Amino acid sequence: MADITTTTAETTIPSDIAEVFGTLGILLLDLTDTMAEDVKEWRSDLRQAVREWKAGGKEPDWQSFREWMNDICQDDGMPGLFAAEAENEPAAAVA
């Protein structure tokens, strides 16, 4: 599967989103079945949103992706992976 951690001059994925995306890809086999399915959907939707953005579409709503992942974690009895203030962090170019 394609990785979302690429960047161009016009598109920069926030570093926290890219880090969680990569970490969850590694941990996918260790998650509960329900959480794994939710994470796969989150990763797929995020990939698609980034593809559309790179093709000239609108920038993904990063905070919505953060909140969605936190909901997935909380539904599985885990703490959220994104801090409430993540929206205010500067985006980092990732290669």
N, C-alpha and C positions, 0 to 999 in steps of 0.2 A: 504494500500500500504506500501511497505517496506520503511524504512527511510534510508537515506544515511549517517547518522551521526555516524555510527559505524566505528571502526578502528581495525586493527590488527597490529602486530609488523611490518609487511611488507608494509602496506598501511595506509597512513594518508591523509585525505581529508583536503584541505586548509580551515581554519576557515571561511573565507569570503564566500566561496562557500556553506558550510554547513549552515551558518546563512541565506543567501538569500534563499536557498532551503526551509528551515523550515518556514521562514517568508512568502514566497509566497504561501506555502501550507495553511497557516492560512488565507491569504488575497484573496485566489482564488475566492471566491464567490462575492467579492466586485469589481473585475476587469471587464472591458468591455468584451463582448463576444469574440471579436477578440483577445484581449490580453490574456484572460483566456485560449483560445485554444493554443496560442503560448507558454504560460507558461507551460501548461500541456505537450506539446511536448518537451520543454526544460528539464523539470523535468524527463520525461520518458527516454529521451536520456542520461541524466546524470546518472540516476539509472543504465541503461544498461552498460554504460561505466565503472562505478564503479564495477558492478558485474563481467565484463570481466577482469578488472584489478585484482580484488581479486582472480579470478580463474587462474591467472598467465599470463594474457595478458599485453599489454603495458599500462603505466600510461596515464590517460586521459589528453588531452591538456586543462589544466585548463584555460589558457588565452583565448582560443577559446570559452569556455563556458561563460566566463566573457563578452567577446565582443558580443556574440550572445544575452545575456540577455540585455546588454546595447542597442543593436539595437532594441530589442522588446520594451523596455521602450521608446526609442526615437520615434519609429513608432507610439506610442500611446500618444505622446506629453509630456512625462515625462522625467526627467533627468535620466541618467544611474544610476544603483545601485552599480557599481564597479568603483573605482577610477582608473585612468590610471596607477598608480604605483602599483596596487594590485599584479602584477606578481612578484614583488620583496619582498613581504611580506613572512616571514617564514610560513611554514605549521604548523598547530597546531593539536595535537591529540585530537579527540573528541570522547566522549563515548556515 
